[in-house]
Amino acid sequence: MSPACALLFRPTAKAAPLAVGIALLAPAGLAFGQEATNTPAATQPGVGKWYLRERVQYIKLGDDPSPEDRDIDKIVATTALTYGITRELSTTFTLPLTLSFEDPASSSGTDTEFGAGDASLSLKWRPFQWDLNPVDSVRLAFFGGVEAPTGTGDLGSHSWDPFAGVVFTSILGRHGFNQALSYKFNTGGDEFNTVAGDGPDDALRYDTSYLFRLDPAEYSADTTAATYLTLELNGLYETNGDNEILLGPGILYEARTFALEATVGFPIVQDVDERPETDLVITLGFRVLF
Amino acid sequence: MTYLRTMIGIGLGVAALALTGCAGGPTAGDQPGIDEPAAVVDSPTATLIVHGMSCPLCANNVDKQLLDVPGVSGVNVDMGTGEAKVKFMPGAKVTKQQLADAVDKSGFTLAEVRVP
C-alpha cells in the first residue's frame, strides 16, 4: 500500500473520530446484515457463499403528467442473488417482476400488464473495511453494473443503462448508518415511463438509512436473532429536474440464516413533473444466506 | 447534460483508479495474534477472536466458512465477545492458517487464535 493510500485507509486512533464523523455527516445512504430495505450497504456474503433477497413492493403512483392521466398501482417482486467472489468482491443479479394496474382518466377500464422489468448485473468492491472490535465495523464499497433491456411493454426502458455508485456503512454498537450515492446513465427510456429513474434522463440516487438494534441490547452467546427499527431517506434526482425523497420507517428481524423486513415509504419532498409521483411504497422482504 | 455526464464519469473513474492501488486489505497470513500459522492445532477445541460480526446474519458467514474446513465438527459463535469456539473431529489435523483463511473468507477480521 502506498503512503498516500495508507494515509487514507490505514486504521489509526486519529482516524476513528474522522470515520465516525464521516458516517454521521455523509450526505446520503447504504448494507446485508444491517442493511435497510431500500438503501444499499457495504456488506456482502463470504467467499463462495450466496445471498438471496426477495422483496415484494406495493407502489401507488398518482398525478400522471401523460395525456392519459393514469392512476397507477403496481406490485413488484424483485429477486436479487448475490455471490461472494472474493473477500472484497461480490456480484449481484437482480430481476424484477411487475404486475401493473393503470386506470386512465378517460376510460372506465383498467389496463393490466404483467411481465419482467429490467434485469441488472453488478459488481460490488469493498476496498476499505475496519473492524474495530467484535461488533463495530466501518466499511466503504464501490459498485457498478448495467441494467439490461429485459423489461416487457411499459415495464422496462428497452435500453442498456450503466450505473455506478459508492456506499458507506458504519455499525457502532446498537446503531447502524448507511449512506449511498449512485448515478445511472439512461441511454433510452420512454418519456411516459412509470418507473422512477427509468425515463430518458439520467438518475442520481441518494439514500440514507439508520438502524437501531431494538433487541437484544447486548449480544451474548445466546443471541440467535436481532430486531431492528429502521428509518430510511431515499432520494431520486433526475436530470430533467424531477426530485423526490421518500421517508421510510420500518422493522427488520434478523436470524442466523434469514431475515424478514417491512417498510412503508411516503414522500416528504416531491418536485416531480415528468413522471407520475410516488404516493406510497409498502415493502415486504425476505433474505437468506446459503 | 452531456457535460454533467462526462464530469460524473470522470469523477467515478478517477475514484476507482485511485482506490485500485489501495485495495490491499488484511489477509489471513498477516493477521495479528497468530503465531506459527502452519502449526497443527493440537487440541480438540480452539477459540478464535473475530472482529466485525455486527449482526446475526453476518456472523453466520463465520460459521459456514469454518464448517467448510476439513476436520471441523462444530462452531459456536458468541457475538458479544467475538469468540468463535471451534470443535475438531478426533484425529483432525487443522492448522491455524486454515482457521485464519476461513475467517478471512467470511469477510471479517481475525484478531487472535487461542488454543487451550
Interface residues (C-beta under 8 A of the other chain):
Chain A: M1 S2 C5 L8 F9 F32 G33 Q34 T43 Q44 P45 G46 V47 G48 K49 G84 R87 E88 W125 P127 F128 Q129 D131 L132 N133 P134 V135 D136 S137 F142 G144 A164 V166 I171 G176 Y183 F185 D201 D202 E218 Y219 S220 A221 T223 T224 A225 A226 T239 E254 A255 R256 T257 F258 A259 R287 L289
Chain B: M1 L4 R5 I8 G9 L12 A15 A16 L19 G21 C22 A23 G24 G25 I49 V50 H51 G52 M53 S54 C55 P56 L57 C58 A59 N60 N61 V62 D63 K64 Q65 D68 N76 D78 M79 G80 T81 G82 E83 D104 K105 S106 G107 F108 T109
